[in-house]
Amino acid sequence: MGRILIVALLITAVVAGGAIYYLQEYAYYEEVPASGTEDVRLTTREGEVVALPHTGFEGIDADSSPIRYRACFTVDAAQDLSGYEPYEAAEPLVGPRWFDCYDADAIGAALEEGSARALLSVENISYGIDRVVAIADDGRGWVWHQINRCGAEVFDGHPAPDGCPPVPEGVARQ
């Protein structure tokens, strides 16, 4: 009887583990079709959001979380990026392994060593979430969503810090 119970527990554990892996790695993600020049946007130092000319856009997103957006693209390596707003606290978020063009560890290393720079795409694309773009010296680019300082406080159940926009009705506070 004990062996049957152990086998049942092992089978349950394997099935549950497989389901969790599938849900984290594959479920919910959908391809973001390239729609043209508006796929990659940057905020200028004057605060205007403008389209960035690019090629080879690939993107994924999921409705299950506002920070599951990931994208890759290419720009002309000679492109002058000095007129765009830098993003100081960029931390590329890990994406699913099957989305080959996006490697958070490699992007983070490139940002640290200075062979890529992070720029603000759209601040508060949804409340507390910024869209961040990183562009490497060779013209490869990546996009992800990242929780900003306003979102970090509000999502932790605290009031919005000074300088943050008002919290919209229905934004989850944990």
SVG drawing of the C-alpha trace seen along z (x, -y; Angstrom):
<svg xmlns="http://www.w3.org/2000/svg" viewBox="-12 -69 44 71">
<polyline fill="none" stroke="black" stroke-width="0.4" points="0.0,0.0 2.9,-2.3 4.5,-1.8 1.2,-2.7 1.0,-5.9 4.6,-6.8 4.1,-6.2 0.9,-8.2 2.7,-11.1 5.6,-11.0 3.3,-11.0 1.3,-13.9 4.6,-15.8 5.8,-15.2 2.5,-16.2 2.2,-19.4 5.9,-20.3 5.3,-19.9 2.1,-22.0 3.9,-24.8 6.8,-24.7 4.4,-24.9 2.4,-27.7 5.5,-29.8 7.3,-29.1 4.6,-28.7 1.1,-29.4 -0.4,-32.9 2.3,-34.2 1.2,-35.4 3.2,-36.8 3.1,-40.5 2.9,-41.0 5.1,-43.7 2.9,-46.7 5.4,-49.1 7.2,-52.1 5.2,-52.3 6.6,-48.9 9.6,-50.7 9.2,-54.1 11.5,-56.3 11.0,-59.3 13.0,-62.3 14.8,-64.4 11.9,-66.9 9.3,-64.3 7.9,-63.5 7.4,-59.9 8.6,-59.2 8.9,-56.1 12.4,-54.7 13.2,-53.4 14.0,-49.7 13.9,-46.3 13.5,-42.7 10.9,-43.3 9.9,-40.1 7.7,-40.5 5.7,-38.5 3.3,-39.5 0.8,-38.0 -2.4,-39.3 -1.6,-37.6 0.9,-40.2 1.9,-43.7 5.6,-42.8 5.6,-39.9 6.2,-42.0 9.5,-41.3 10.7,-42.3 13.8,-42.3 14.7,-44.5 17.6,-46.0 18.5,-49.6 21.3,-51.3 24.3,-51.0 25.3,-54.6 22.0,-55.9 22.5,-58.9 20.7,-58.1 21.9,-61.2 18.5,-62.9 16.6,-60.2 15.9,-59.9 18.2,-57.5 16.7,-54.9 19.0,-54.6 17.5,-51.7 17.2,-49.3 17.0,-45.6 16.2,-43.3 13.6,-40.8 14.1,-37.1 11.9,-35.9 10.9,-32.4 13.8,-30.4 12.2,-29.7 12.2,-33.4 15.7,-33.1 16.5,-36.7 16.0,-37.9 18.6,-37.0 18.2,-39.0 21.6,-38.0 23.4,-39.0 21.5,-42.3 22.2,-43.1 25.9,-42.3 26.0,-44.6 24.4,-47.4 26.9,-46.9 29.9,-46.9 28.7,-49.9 28.3,-48.1 24.5,-48.8 22.5,-51.7 19.0,-51.7 16.5,-54.3 12.9,-55.2 10.4,-54.0 7.1,-54.9 6.7,-55.9 3.7,-54.4 2.6,-52.4 0.2,-51.1 0.2,-52.4 3.6,-51.7 5.1,-50.0 7.6,-51.6 8.5,-50.2 12.3,-50.1 14.5,-49.8 18.2,-48.8 20.3,-49.2 23.7,-47.7 26.6,-49.3 26.1,-46.8 22.5,-47.9 20.7,-45.0 17.8,-46.2 15.5,-44.8 12.4,-45.9 10.8,-44.9 8.4,-46.2 9.7,-47.1 8.0,-48.2 9.0,-51.8 9.3,-53.4 5.7,-54.5 4.5,-50.9 6.9,-49.4 5.4,-51.3 1.8,-51.1 1.9,-47.3 3.5,-46.7 0.4,-48.4 1.9,-51.8 0.7,-55.2 2.2,-56.5 5.4,-58.5 5.6,-62.2 5.8,-63.0 3.8,-59.9 0.6,-60.2 -2.6,-59.4 -3.4,-55.7 -6.2,-54.9 -9.2,-53.1 -8.8,-49.3 -5.0,-49.2 -4.2,-46.2 -2.6,-46.9 -1.3,-43.9"/>
</svg>
